[in-house]
Amino acid sequence: ESVRGDIPKQLRTTLGALVVMDVHNRDITEQLSKTTIDAVTDFDWQAQLRYYWDDEGSSAQTGNPGTIPCRMINAMILYAYEYLGNGGRLVITPLTDRCYRTLMGAIHLNLGGAPEGPAGTGKTETTKDLGKAIAIQCVVTNCSDGLDYKAMAKFFKGLAASGAWACFDEFNRIILEVLSVVAQQVLTIQQAKARRAERFMFEGTDLPLRMTCCPFITMNPGYAGRAELPDNLKVLFRTVAMMVPDYGMIGEILLYSMGYTDAKAMAIKIVTTYKLCSEQLSAQSHYDYGMRAVMAVLRAAGNLKRAEGHLPEDILVLRSIIDVNLPKFLSPDVPLFNGITSDLFPGVELPKPDRDAMQKNFTDACAERNLQPTDYFWGKVVQIYDMMVVRHGFMIVGMPFSGKTSAWKVLAATLGKLHAQYPEDGRWTDVVPFVMNPKSITMGQLYGCFDEVSHEWTDGVLAINYRNAATSKVGKPEDRKWVLLDGPVDAIWIENMNTVLDDNKKLCLMSGEIIAMSDVMSMIFEPMDLLVASPATVSRCGMVYMEPEQLGLRPLFESWVRGWTAKGFHHKDNEAKPLFELSASEAMLLRGMYDWLTEPAMAFLRRECKEMSPTVDSALLDSLLNLLRCLLAMAIPGSSSSDDDASAASLRRVRGGSSSPANLYPPGLGEPARDLRLDQFDPAAVQVLPAVVEYSCSVCAHAYTTTSGLNPWWSLARHACPRCDKVQFPWIDIALTTNQITHPPPETLDCAPPPPPPRAAPP
C-alpha cells in the first residue's frame, strides 16, 4: 500500500529494495521447508548467503563495533560496513544464486570472478549486487581497445590501496598485447594478498594493500572487436556462464515492489508477449526481446501505476507493453503485434490519453518550421517522448527523409512551449541539445586520447559535451539535456558507451575519469540502420523506427509550396529578398501538376527503370523541387505579380521538362528505356484528361495532332510517329493548362539521330 501512494523518490527506492529482499527471503524459506532441511550442514542451507555475528573479530574496515562474517558454502568474506547510498537491489533468481556461489568461491581462493555470456543476462549487475550484499564498493568501468598498460596500472594502484572491488566491463575488448601485461599486474596483486603483505611494490611504486580488493571481469564472447584472453590471464579468474535469466520471476517480484497485486499473472503475460514476438515477427537488426526490454516494460508499468493507479492493472500493463514496443516495429509487423496483444489481453480497451495541450503545441511547432503535422508524424513524436521517459538511451532509426531530425527538434520545441504555459508541471521542461557526428572524427577526438610522448590526457568532443551536460554548465539545472549523435552506429565507437547506456549511467574515459549521467540527461542516436551494431548495443537502447514510406511524399511537397507562397516560411524574418513568391493560382497549378505527374512518374520509374546508384523517393522529389526552384526563380524574379493571370502566364513560360521522368531522375543515375511498349504505362495510375495535343517528331520533324481522351503524358511518352514509326520520347513544355505540348527542334536534341534521307517525289 505504501509504494502505491504519492511518496518521495528516495523512500520509494528504499521500499522497493525492501520488497525485493522480503519476497526473496519468503521464497527461500518456503523452498527450504519443502526440502525438509534439518541440519545446518545441508547443502541447500549452506548455499545461501548467510550473515553471522562475531563478538571477537575486528571489522574489515574499522574494527568497530565488531565483524559480521558473510558465508556461502565454504567461502567467508567480512562485512565491509561501507555505506553505498540508497539504491535498489537485484532480484535473486537461481541464475543469480549460481553466480553468487561462483564469485564467493573465487574470492575464497584469492582469484577474480569472470561472468560471461550474451548481452542482457545480468553479468555486471550481479557483480554489483554482491558488492551491495557485502557492503563494499564495486567500481564499474568500461574497457575499450584504446586502453594501454599504463592506464590499467593506474587503475590497479587505486584498487589495491583502497580495498574496493572493480568490475571491468567488456574486458576482452582490450587488445591482446595489453592483456598479457594486465595478467602480470593482476598476478602481482594476488601474490601480495596471498602473502598477506601490508605493503608491496607495484609497477615501481610502494603501495599499501587492503585485503578486500578484488578484480572482476565480464565478457561478451563472439562479438566484433573481441579478443581471446591469454592463458596466463584465464587462470587468474574463475568463470561462470550467464545465459537465460528467469524473466517471469524477475517481472513478478518487480511488479510486487511497484504496488501491483496481480503481479504473477501480469508478469506471465509480459514474458509471453516477448516470446510470441520473437517467434512470429520478422527478424530485424534493431529488434530485441531480452531482459533489458522486459525491464523497460516494467519501468513503464511502474510509472503508469503511480500516475494512473485508479485504472485496472491489465490496462496499465497493456499500455506499457504497447508504448515500449510499438515504436520499433516495421509497418508489416504492427498488425501481428496487435493480434498478439489482443489475444493475451482479450476485451481490454485502452482509454485514449489526454494529449490535447501537447498536440496543440506540436502543431504550432510544426508551423514555425514549415512542417506538416500529419498523424504519422504526430504519433512518432509522442513515441519519442514516451521512450525518453522510460529509457535514458534510445535510437531514432530510419532511412533518409523519414523525419528523424525534424521529430526530435519538434519535440524539443513542443516541450519548451508547454513549459512556458505550465511552469509548475514537472513533465514539461526546456531542452538543451548537444549535437555531434561521431563518424566525422577519430576515436581519440571523440572520447579523448593520451599524448604519445608525454602521456598527457586530452578530452574529446563527446567527453566535453557529456561533462557539460552532466554538470549543467549549459542551460538551467532542471532543463533536459539531450546528447545527440547523428551518424552511423558500428560496433567500434559505440561500445565505449556501454556503461552509459546500461543501468550504471556512467561515461568511463581511458584517463580513469568516470562521469555520472544526471537524471535530466538522455543519449539519443540517429542512425540509418543497425546492421553492424552488436547485440550488446541493441539491447541497451530503446528503438523508434521511422519509415519514409509511411510519411509519404505529399508532406514534403506541401511544405515546399507553402514555403514559397506569399507570407510563407521563406518570406518570414528574412533580410534577403526571396527568390520568388507564388500566388494562390500558381500554388494550385503546381499542386494539380504534382497530382497529375509526380507520383505516377515515380511509380513508373521504380517499376520500369534500372538504378546505377540506389535512391529513395523522397530524395528524388527533393531533387525535382530544387530544379523547379531554380526554374521558377528565373521565370518569377522577386515577388510575384498581384495579377494572378499574369503570374500563371509567367509560370507557363518555364521550359526544361522538370516534370518528365527523365528529369525527375538526377543526372547520371539512369533513365527509362526507350523501346518499351505503349501498354506498359498504366493509364489508371494517373488522372485522365481529355486533350488535343500537338506533336512534332524528334526524328523526321513531322507535325501532327491527336484528339485522344487519354492523359496527354501517357500519349506523349508512349506513341509512334505516323510517318517514320519511331517511338517518341520528347521533352515537355509545362504549358499544360492549354493542352499544347511542343518539342524543341531535332537539332537541339543531343539524343536525336541524324535526319533520314529525303523521300522521292511520288509519280
ABEGO torsion letter per residue (X at the ends): XAAABBBBAAAAAAAAAAAAAAAAAAAAAAAAAAAGBABAABAAAAABBBBBBBAABBBAAAGOAEBBBBBBEABBBBBAGBBAEBBBBBBBBAAAAAAAAAAAAAAAAGBBBBBBEBBGAGAAAAAAAAAAAAGBBBBBBBBBAABBAAAAAAAAAAAAAAGBBBBBBGAAABBAAAAAAAAAAAAAAAAAAAAGBABBBBGGBBBBBBAABBBBBBBBBGBBGBBBBBAAAAAABBBBBBBBBBAAAAAAAAAAAAGBABAAAAAAAAAAAAAAAAAABBBBAABBABAAAAAAAAAAAAAAAAABAABBAAAAAAAAAAAAAAAABBAAAAAAAAAAAAAABBGBBBBBBBAAAAAAAAAAAAAAAGBBBBAAAAAAAAAAAAAAAABABBBBBEBBGAGAAAAAAAAAAAAAAAAAABAABAABBBBBBBBBBAAABBAAAAAEBBBAAAGBBBBBAAAAAAAAAAAGABEBAABBBBBBBBEBBBAAAAAAAAAAABAAGBBBBAAGBBBBBBAABBBBBBBABAAABBAAAAAABBBBBBBAAAAEAAAAAAAAAAAABBGBAAABGBABBBABBBBAAAAAAAAAAAAAAAAAAAAAAAAABBBABBBBAAAAAAAAAAAAAAAAAAABBEBBBABAAAAAAAAAABBGGAABAAAABBBGAEBBBAABBAAABBAAABBBBBBBBBBBBAAAGBBBBBABABBAAAAAABBBBAAAGBBBBBBBBABAAAGBBBBBBAAABAABBBBBBBBBBBX
